Amino acid sequence: MKRRQFSAALALSPLLVRAQPEPTVLRFAWWGGAGRHEATLKAIAAFERQHPGLKIKAEYMGFNGYLERLTTQIAGGSEPDIMQINWAWLAMFSKRGNGFADLNRHANVLALDQFRADDLAAGMVGGKLNALPTAYSARVMLWNEAAFQRARVPLPRSWDDLFAAGPLFKQRLGAQAYPLDGELYDMILLAQAWVQQKYGTPYVDPLSPRVAMSEAAALDWVRIYRRLVDEHVATPLPLRASLGGADKPTEQQQDWVVGNWAGNFTWDSAIPLRAATLNREQKLVLGEFPTLPDAKTSGMFGRPTVMLALGRHSKQPELAARFINYLLTDPDAALILGKTRGVPAAARQFEVLAKAHKLPAMELAAHEQIKAQREAGRVPVPAPLFEHARLHKFMREVFETVAYGKTSNEEAARRLVDEGNALLKRIK
C-alpha cells in the first residue's frame, strides 16, 4: 500500500512542479568597472526582494565591445529590456525617436518631477522621451596648485591668464612643464568653448544636422587650438603620442603624477581619477572656467553622463520602467549605487547622498559650479550628432593634421565647415 502511494506521488510531482508560476524575467545591460558592477548587482537584488517572482538578468561588461554587442541586439530586435546607453547613441539608434520605448507612456510609474527640464530634454527625440539620465557631467578646469606655486604663476582665471601661463612655465620650470594637459578631444572642446563664447554657436547646430559655425568661427576654433600648443600652454599631441599613446589618460602620465603637467580640462566626474595618482606634495583644486568679456554663452560643454533606456520590444515595459525609476530616483538605491554612475541627476537621490556626506568636497564644488551656469541658461543642450562616432572621428582627423603641421589653419577651417556639413547630411 505504501509503495503504491509513493509511486502515485512520484507520478504527480511533475504536475506540481509545472503548476508553480515561472518567474518574470527582465534583462538589464550595462558597462562599467568592478565598483559599478558590484553596486548594481546589490541594487538588483534589493529590487527583486521588493518584487517576488521577478528575476533581473544582469548583462554587464567593460566598455570595450559593449556598443558592438548592443548594436547587433537592437538590429535583431533582441535588445535587453533596460539598457545603459551613452547620450550620443540616441542619434545612432533612435534618429526619429522610435528606436527605444517612449518613457512618457509610463509616466505613472516614473518620478519625472525629480529631473530638471533640460535633463529630460536631453533624452527627448522626435517628441518622445527615449532615455533618462543617471547623472549630468560637464567640463571643468582642474589645477595642481602646488605646481603653479613652484612656477610662481597664479591660477588662471581668464583666457589671458591661461595663455600667459605657458611661457612662464617653460621659463621657470623647464621645457617639460606645461600648465595644461589633455587628450586631443579635450583640447578640441576647450578651443570650442572660446568660439562659443565669442560667436554664441557650437560646432553642430543642436536643432538640425548642419555645421552652426561660420567659416570665420571655424578658423578661430583652429587658431585657438594651435595657440594652446604653440604657446606652450597645452601638451602637444606628438609629445603625448610618444609617451605611451596620444589617448593615454592624464592620471596615468608620469609628468602629471609629479606635477610637471599642472592642469587638466576634463569631466567633473573624472576628478577622483585625476586626484588619485598625484604625489603627496601635489594638490588638486577646482579652477574658474575661463570666460571672454561679454561672452554670449559659457562655452561649457555638458551632457548626461550615461542614460537608461527601455527596449521597444520589452514584453514587460511598465515593470521595466519601475526598475528604471528605482535605480534613478529611489533613496535606498542612491545609498547602494552611490556615485558609480556619477552624481545623481534626480533631486531626491542627490539630497540623500549629500546628507550622508557621500559627495566629496571638490566634486560637490564642481557640481555647484556647473549648476550655476545651467540655471543661468548658459549651458545649452548640445547636439547629439556632435558626439556621433563618425563625426567625432572626422573632427579628430582634421585637428590631427593641425597638430602635426600638415595643413594650414584656413584649410582645416574649410574642411570643418564643408566636409562637416556633408558628413552631417549623411548621418542625420
N, C-alpha and C positions, 0 to 999 in steps of 0.2 A: 504493500500500500504506500509506504513512504517513498519507495523507489518511483512509483507512478506519479506521485505528487511532485517529486523533484524533476522528473522528466518534463512534466507539464509546465513547470516554472521556467525551465530552460527554453522551451518552445515559445513561451510568451515573452521572454526577456528582450528579443529584438524589437518586438512591438512596443515595449515600454521605452526602449532607448529612442526609437523613432518618434515616439509621442512627445518627447521633450523638444521645445522650440529651438530652432537654430539661432545662434547669436547674430545680431545685426552687425555688419562689418563696414567700417569706413576706412578708407586709405588716406594717409597723410604723408606727403612727401616734403622733405626739406633738405637743405645742405647746411653745413657748419662744421665746427670743430668739436672736440670732446666735451667742452663745457656746455655748449648749446645742446648737444645730443643728450647728455645726462639730464639736464634740466627739463628738456621737452618730454623725455620718457616719463619723468616723475609727474609732469602735468597731465600727460595722457592717462596715467594710472589713476590720478585723482578724479579726472572727468569720468572715467569708466566706473569708478566706485559710486559716483552720483547717478549713473545711468546703468543699472543692472541689465544684463543681456546685450550690452554694447561692447564690441571689440574694435579698437582702432589699430589698424595695421600700420606700423611705422616703417616708412621707406626713406631712409636717410643715408647721406653720404657726404664726402667732401665736395667742394665746388667743382673741381675738375670732372667733367663728364656729366654733370647734373643737367645742364642745358640741353645737351645732345639727347639724353635719355627722355627728358620731358618733351622735347620737340617730336620725337618718334611717337611717344604715347599720345600726344594731342592730335597728331596727324592721323593716328589709327583709331581715335575715339576711345582710347583705353586709359585716359589720364586719371590720376587719383581724385578722390572726392575733394580733398583740400590740398592746395599747393602753395608752397612758399615760392614767390617769384621776385625778380628784380622789377622795379618800377618801369624801366625801359623796355621790358619784354612785352608790355601791353601793346606797344607799337608793332611788335612782331607777331603776336598770337591773336590779337583782337583789334584789327585795324578799324572795324566798323562797330565794335562793341559787342559782337556776338561770339567771341572766342571763349568767354567764360560766362558763367551764370550771372544774371543781374541780381546783385545783393539787395537792391531796393525791394524786390519781391518778398524778401524775408525780413523786412524792417521790423516786423512784430517781435522778432527774437534777437534783434541786433540793437545794441545801445549806441545808435549813431550819434546821439547827442553828446557822447563823450569825446568826439573828434572835432577839430577845428574845421571850418567850412573849406579852407584851402587844402586841408588834408583829404577831405572827401573829394574835392575837385580833382586832386591828383590821380584818383582811382576811377574817374569818370571817362568813358569812351562812348561816343555816339549817344549820349543821354542815358547810358546805363552804368551803374556802379559795379565795375568789374573786380575791384580789389580794395582792401582796407590796409592801411599802413600799420606796421608794428611800431615804427619809430620814424622820426624825421632827423635827417642829418644835413649839415651844411659845412662849407669850407671855412676854416678859421686859421689865424696865424698863431704859430707856436714859436716861442723864442727860448733859447738857452741863456738865461740871464747871466750866468757866470762867464760864458764866452764873450758876451757883449761887454761885461765889466773888464775882462782881460784886454779887450781891444780898445777900451775907453771910448766906447760908442754907445749913445743912449738907445734904448729900444725904439725901433721905428714906429712912428705914429701916423705917418703920411707917406705918400709915394716919394716925395722928395727925400724924406729920411731914409727910405729903403734904398733908393739909388745912390745916396751919399755913403751908405754903409759899405758898399762893395769895395771901392778903392781904399778905404780906411782899414778894412780887414786885411787886405793884401799887404798894405804898407806896414801895419803894426804886428800882424800875426804870421805873415808869410803867404806865399802863393797857394799853399794847400788849404788856406782858410777861406770859407765863404759864409756870408750871413744867412744864406738860404739854400736848402736842398729840396729836391722834389723830382719825381719821375716826369717824363715828358708831358703826360696828361695834366699833371699838377700845374706845370708852367703854362700850358695852353689855357687852362682855366683862370689862372692868375692874370695873364695878359688879357683875357676876355673880360675880366672884371673891370679893368681900366677902360676898355672900349665901351662897355655898358654904362659906366658912369659918365663918360663923355657924350655918347651918342644916344643913350637910352634904349639900345637894342642889343639883344644877344645874337649869336651867330644864326640860329634857326628860329624862324617865326613860330611861336607857340600855337598858333591857330591854323596855319596852313603849311603844306610841305614846300617851303621855299627858304632861301637864304634871306635873313632880315637885314644883314649888314650891307651898307653901301660899299662900293669898292674902296672909298676913302677910309671907311671904318675898318675894313678888312686889312688895308695897308697898315693902319695904326696897330692892329692886332699883331701883325708880323713884326712891326718895328719894336713894339714893347717887348715881345718875346726876345728879339735879338738884343735889345738893351740889357735885359736881365742877365744874359750870358756875356755879352761883350764888355759890360762894365763891372764884371766880377761880382755880381750880386748873387746869381744862382749857379749851382754846379752845372757845367756843360754836359750835354748828352754824351759826347765821346769819352769824357772822363768817367762818367757813370758806367758806360759800356765796358770800359777797361777794368772795372773793379767788380767783376762778377756778374755783369749783365745790366743793361740800361734800366730794367724794371725791378731791380733788386730793392726791396723795401728800405726806407730810410733807417729804421731801427736796427737793421742788420749791417749797416755800413759802419766800419770801424771809425771813420772820421766823425760820424755822428756821436758814437759812443764816447769818444774822448773830447768832444767839443770843438773840433776843427770846423765842422759844419754846424752852424749855430741856430738855424731856424727851419721851419717846415710849414708848408701850406697844405693842409690836409683836412680830412673829415673830422669833426669833433668826436666822432665815435672811435677814432684811432688814437686819441690821447693816451689811453693806458699802454698801448703798444709802443708809442714813441718814448714815453717816460720810463718804461720797464728796463731798457738796456743802457741808460745813461750811467756813467760813472758817478760815484757818490758825490764828488765835488761839483758836479753839474746840477743845474736847477732849471727845470722846465716851467715856463709861465705862459699864460694866455695873453696874446697881444691884441692891440686895437686893429680893426680892419681898416686898411689904408683907403682913403676916400678923397677924390678930387674935390676942390671947391665947387660949389653949385652942382654937384653930381645929380644926374637925373634919376638914378636908382642906386642902390647899394652896390650892385655888381656881385653880391654874394650868391653863390650857386648852392642851392639846397633842393633836396628832394626826399621822398620816403626812403628809408634805409632798405627795408625789404617789405613786401606786402603779402597778404594771404588772399588767395582767390579760390572760388568754388567752381569745381568742374561742371561744365554744362551737361555732361552725361550722368551726373550723380543720380542714383536712384533714391537717395535719402537726403535731398537738398536742405530741408529745414533742419534736420538733425546736424548736418554738416555745418550749417550756419550757426547753430547753437554752440558747436565746438569752436568755431572761429571767434564767436563772441566771448566765450570763456577765456581763450588764450589772450585776447586783446584787451578785455575790459574787466575781468573778474579780479577782485582784490587778492584772493588767495593765490590765483595763478600768478599775479605780479610777484608775490614773495617767492614762489617756486622758480619762476623764469628769470627774475632779476633783470640785468641788462644784457642778457645773452643775445637779444636782437635789438639792442640799443636802448636809449632812454625812452620809455613808453610814450606813444603818441596820445593814448587815451588819458583824459584828465584824472580819472579815478585811480588808475594804476600809477601814474606819476606821483600823485599825492601819497599813496601808500609807501612807495619806495623812499620818497623824501622824508616822511615822518619816521621811517625805520632807519634813516641815515644810511641808505644803501646807494646814495649818489655821491661820489667823491667831489670835493670842493671845486676842482678845476673843470670837471665835466659839467657840474651844475652851473658854473660861471659861463661856460661856453654856451650851454643851453639858454641861459638868460640873455646872452648877447644876441644869439640868433633870434630868440623870441621877440626881442625889442624891435629888430629890423622887420620881422614878419608882421608884427602888429601895426607897424607904421606903413605897411603896404609896400615895402621896398625890396621884397624878395618874391617876385612873381613866380608862378609855377612854370618851370621850363618846358620846352617841347620834348616829349618822349623820344622823338626821332633824333634828338641831339646825341643820345647815347645808344642809338641803333648800332649794332656791331659793324655794319658795312660803312656807315658814316664815320664812326669812330676810327676805323682802320684808315679811311681816306684822310681824315684830319691829321692823323699821326704821320702818314706818308709825306704830306705837304710840309709839316713842321720839321720832319727829319731832314728833308732836303735843305731847309734853312739852317738847321743845327750843324750840318756837315758842310755848309758853304757851297752847295751845289745849285743854288738858284738865287735869283735876286728877290728883294722884298716885293717888287712890283709883280713879278711873275707868280710868286706864291700867292699874293692877294688876288690876282686874276683867277688862278685856279680855284681858290677857296670860294669865289663867287660863281664863276661859270660852271666849273665841274661839280661844285657842290649843289647847285640848282638842278643840274641834270641828274645827279645821283638821287636827290630827294624825290624827284618825279618818278624814278624807277622803283623806289622802295616804299612809297607812300601807301 
